[in-house]
Amino acid sequence: MQLQPLKQKFISINKLCALVTFTLTALALPLPASAQEVPPLAPLGEVPIPADNPMSEAKTELGKILFFDGRLGGDGSTSCGSCHIPTLGWDWPDNVSLGYPGTIHWRNSQTIINSAYYGKLFWAGSAKSLEGQAKSAAKGGIAGNGEDDIMEARLALIPDYRKRFNDVFGDNWPKVSNAWKAIAAYERTLVQRDTPIDKYLAGDKSALTDSQVAGKELFEGKAGCVQCHNGALASDQKHYNIGVPPLKRWEEDAMAQITFRYELYAKGSTEEMYRNTKGDPGIYFRSKLPQQKGMFRTPSIRYTKHTAPYMHNGSIKTLADVVDFYNRGGIAKDGRSSAFIKTKSDLIKPLNLSVTEKKHLLAFIESFSGDKITEEIPALPEYAPLFSIEELKEAKK
Amino acid sequence: MDIRLRMRKKIVLTTLFSSCFLLSSNAIAQDMLAVVEIDAKKAELGKRLFFDTRLSGDAAISCASCHEPNNGFASSTALSPGYPGNGHFRNAPSLINTIYKKSWFHDGRIGTNLNDVTRSMITEDYSMNMDMRLMQERLKQDPIYVKMFKDAGYGEPSNGGVRKAIPEFLKTLTSKNAPIDTNQLSASAKRGEKLFKGKGSCAQCHTGPLFSDGKAHNTGVAENFDIFLKPSNHQAFIAFNMFMGNENYMALKRDVGAHVQTHKADGTDIGKFMTPSLRELKYTAPYMHNGMIKTLPEVVAFYNAGGGQDKNRSVLLKKLKLSAQEQKDLVSYLQGLSGDALVSDTYIWNKEDYSYQVINNWLDVKN
């Protein structure tokens, strides 16, 4: 496919070189850490605000209400807040997410906190913005299962929303696309920038304990965590297969088996792949490159103290278990590893950390989390009929 | 497609048969419903699917939730329940004899086949809101379906199989032993029959074996204001009209009906609805596309008054000046068009055997 432009007559040499370089870069596997300059850990900066969705108080307030309103979904039962529960780390406390009624999800619900800093949303990076993420989640068959037309119709029948969408977006009738903008704006307020690691990196050396400082050295050295968990977000937002094994639940839970096959089918698989795949192919569904099967976007380490369980399928229960998992070289407690072992990253090797070193590392990981952020669930505005009986009687003469 | 071909052949045969019959009696050829061939295994599968709530997005409603078997496979509420979270904006019509129709829905918007109708009902957000890819995987998790699909010749459970099996089940829903078909109309009904074809002018539109001309007419049925006064119904109405490309859908205060077929610029097609069959009316109250008329005597009174008020009302409708007795006779005739109630296990899946089973050797078997 990428060779096609070569057939064109008037392609310039420069363009050709750029194309080849681009193609090679896109295909290249991550370089080993030693050869790679990684951005250092840093305090979390200001939230990036996209030019086409500026912030305002009215907009974030509207977004907050919409975030908790199940009418932005199929049967009115499932809001963003159903799987991203503020008191539970703004995610869902089970291995895979709650999912739409009659289903369960197949991946772990991720925290909303600091999600504003990602350029790739969802575990496989399938959305490029919070706006796109909100839309996909509200519409997906095992998440919100909503359709644009009925969601938009519902918004139109809620007078408070009509007023707010008009104030914020100038909509005559609320546009569902603006609902995603408002929700995204609200999510951009859900950030945590005053954790111990932020304070420490800003110069307050008392912000970390001695154990955490020792953990930081391991994180950036022997344990190699910083190879991927780097920069202010503690995520490079690149894709790796770190060896997380398929969820045991897929072997034991009928509903989970249904969803697993549905995702294989719906996301686009060859028959051969649909019949034989038993692990989540992850980013493969974006690129359809076999060498990317089983890869997922690096998640941030921030706020993880409150977001158990861990990994794309929630198969690891605690942060201590996560450290053990990496210490074994990306191998689970029961000895299992990725279903796509060929694509497992070379960066993942046994670490030979001592018990004390693991404690230090765990302590340091916890320095990426501050207190729990909570939210008072807003009251939802009610429907009201659009027309009076008198208006209806006038309609047919 | 091949169902329809087969049906057409049958109708030809039946017509021929009736023509011979006509020589020796007064029976009218077009009053006979064609006999259809039914594949028992496919129909049985279709029956189980028809009553299975897992064919809707949140697994809360089945086809039978709106097409209630105890109500002649029509909705007993003026406006059907629709999908949870919203309501509907019309009364679900009876599915008895639906296999004989050539276009479906009160507005006649699908004129191909019941396979397409089945797909539409399962997937539209205001009806069953199902992603059929997910439905397929649900069915594959139920060993009874795995066997039934195989036995029916459909291979493994699939969307295509569902869209064939449900219409096959619908073939079983036909009039059984209706007095009109068994020549057992009461004396009153026979008087009503004459009025039906004469003074009552009913047969202008209610013709043929289904007592329907398969066309759309505006009879001036009053609007059901619940569509607009209940936001749950109104949202389905808005979503539907948005989807059908009706302009100014937010301002619509009436159901445009078959306008979705013709989209006439002058709007004279607004408020037309497909002539419904009059068979099985005994079971299918309330009546009209929006359930606005509760009983058959009220329906007859409605037409006796020349229909309702509407600027687009059909010119076929005039005041009938029927006496009280004539109206009663007409109702008797209408009741004579209904057969046995289809409420036995032959028509209803009563087994409580819907379940998912874990595939135990998950890692070893193919998906």
Interface residues (C-beta under 8 A of the other chain):
Chain A: G70 R71 G73 G74 D75 G76 S77 Y100 P101 G102 T103 G141 I142 N145 G146 E147 D149 I150 E152 A153 R154 A156 L157 W173 W250 E251 E252 D253 A254 M255 Q257 I258 T259 F260 R261 Y262 L264 Y265 A266 Y274 R275 N276 T277 K278 Y383 A384 P385 L386 F387 I389 E391 L392 E394 A395 K396 K397
Chain B: R54 S56 G57 D58 A59 A60 Y83 P84 G85 N86 D125 Y126 N129 D131 R133 L134 Q136 E137 R138 K140 Q141 E223 F225 F228 L229 K230 P231 S232 H234 Q235 A236 I238 A239 M242 F243 M250 K253 R254 G271 Q309 D310 K311 Y356 Q357 V358 I359 W362 L363 K366 N367
